[in-house]
Amino acid sequence: MKKRKNRKIFVDSCLDTLKQHGFRITRTRCLVAESISRYQTPFAPKEIFEDINQSNKLDFTTVYRTLLTFSELSLIHLITPTGKFVTCNSTHSTEQTVHMICRCEGCNLIEERPLGRDISLMLAEMATTAHHKFHVKNSVLEMSGFCQKCNV
């Protein structure tokens, strides 16, 4: 596991975002945020669960639901098809932002970036003008391929 540098900043950002969206700051949410803050690389729900349960008794479902809540708030992003999560590296403003995740199929490198405001607005507009008037809650564009190192 590669360690994250600014752990406190990440935890504080999680707690602030939860408050801004009307969520209570529970012991479980604090423990999950603290555990996530230790990761700089993709992590599996099971890793967070095992990390927390070394000194606390929580069930896996509660931890997984907390991860899904964090994902809905764009604090972390779910990576398919691995089922792992990665922390969001962008600031969390009130504007809807589309996040692009590039995943290397060779070495599993993950790179996450917020797309520009214009692209985010254009994609949201396309979704809301679609036949069923889709309401966008969370936007992640995932691309898979090979990084420069693996693309030999």
C-alpha positions in Angstrom: 0.0 0.0 0.0 1.4 3.4 -1.0 0.9 6.0 1.7 -1.0 9.3 1.1 0.8 12.4 2.1 -1.9 14.9 3.2 -4.1 12.5 5.2 -5.6 15.2 7.5 -6.6 17.3 4.5 -8.4 14.4 2.9 -10.2 13.5 6.1 -11.2 17.1 6.7 -12.4 17.4 3.1 -14.6 14.3 3.5 -16.1 15.5 6.7 -16.8 19.0 5.3 -18.4 17.5 2.1 -20.6 15.2 4.2 -21.7 18.2 6.3 -22.4 20.3 3.2 -24.7 17.6 1.9 -26.6 17.1 5.1 -25.0 13.9 6.3 -24.2 13.3 10.0 -20.6 12.8 11.0 -20.7 9.3 12.4 -17.9 7.3 14.0 -18.1 4.9 11.0 -17.8 7.7 8.4 -14.8 9.1 10.3 -13.1 5.7 10.5 -13.7 5.0 6.8 -12.4 8.4 5.8 -9.3 7.9 8.0 -8.7 4.5 6.5 -9.1 5.7 2.9 -6.6 8.5 3.7 -3.9 6.0 4.0 -4.2 4.9 0.4 -2.6 6.6 -2.6 -3.4 3.7 -4.9 -6.7 1.9 -5.7 -8.2 0.1 -2.7 -10.8 -2.7 -2.4 -13.7 -2.4 0.0 -12.4 -5.5 1.8 -9.1 -3.7 2.5 -10.9 -0.8 4.2 -13.1 -3.2 6.1 -10.1 -5.2 7.4 -8.2 -2.0 8.3 -11.1 -0.7 10.4 -11.9 -4.0 12.0 -8.5 -4.4 13.5 -9.7 -2.3 16.4 -13.4 -1.8 15.8 -16.4 -4.1 15.2 -18.3 -3.0 12.1 -20.0 -5.1 9.6 -18.9 -5.2 5.9 -22.2 -3.9 4.6 -22.0 -0.7 6.7 -18.4 -0.1 5.5 -19.4 -0.7 1.8 -22.5 1.6 2.1 -20.2 4.3 3.5 -17.9 3.8 0.5 -20.9 4.2 -1.8 -21.9 7.4 -0.1 -18.4 8.7 -0.5 -18.5 7.7 -4.1 -21.9 9.5 -4.7 -20.3 12.6 -3.2 -17.3 12.3 -5.6 -14.9 11.9 -2.7 -13.8 8.6 -4.2 -14.5 6.9 -7.5 -15.4 3.3 -8.2 -13.2 1.8 -10.9 -14.8 -0.9 -13.1 -14.2 -3.7 -13.7 -11.9 -4.1 -10.8 -14.4 -3.0 -8.1 -11.7 -1.0 -6.4 -12.0 2.6 -5.4 -9.6 5.5 -5.9 -9.6 8.8 -4.0 -10.7 11.9 -5.9 -7.9 14.4 -6.3 -10.0 17.4 -7.3 -11.5 20.1 -5.1 -15.1 19.7 -4.3 -17.0 22.8 -5.4 -20.8 23.0 -5.7 -20.5 22.8 -9.5 -21.1 19.4 -11.2 -17.8 18.2 -12.5 -17.1 15.2 -14.7 -14.1 13.2 -13.5 -12.0 11.2 -16.0 -10.2 8.1 -14.8 -7.5 6.6 -17.0 -6.7 3.0 -16.1 -3.7 1.1 -17.5 -4.5 -2.5 -18.3 -0.8 -3.4 -18.1 0.3 -2.1 -14.7 -3.0 -0.9 -13.2 -1.8 2.7 -13.0 -4.8 5.0 -12.2 -4.8 8.6 -13.1 -7.9 10.8 -12.2 -8.6 14.3 -13.4 -11.5 16.6 -13.4 -12.6 17.6 -16.9 -13.0 21.3 -17.6 -16.2 23.2 -16.7 -17.2 23.5 -20.4 -16.9 19.8 -21.0 -18.8 19.0 -17.8 -21.6 21.4 -18.7 -21.8 20.0 -22.3 -22.1 16.4 -21.0 -24.7 17.3 -18.4 -26.7 19.2 -21.1 -26.6 16.1 -23.3 -27.9 14.0 -20.5 -30.8 16.3 -19.5 -31.9 16.8 -23.1 -32.0 13.1 -23.8 -35.3 11.4 -24.3 -35.8 10.6 -20.6 -34.5 13.9 -19.3 -31.8 12.2 -17.2 -30.8 14.0 -14.0 -27.1 13.7 -13.4 -25.9 13.1 -9.8 -22.4 11.9 -10.3 -20.2 11.8 -13.5 -17.2 9.6 -14.0 -15.7 8.9 -17.4 -13.5 5.9 -17.3 -11.0 5.1 -20.0 -8.8 2.0 -20.2 -5.7 1.4 -22.3 -2.0 1.4 -21.7 0.2 4.0 -20.1 3.4 5.2 -21.9 5.5 2.7 -20.0 3.4 -0.3 -20.9 2.6 0.7 -24.5 5.7 -1.0 -25.9 
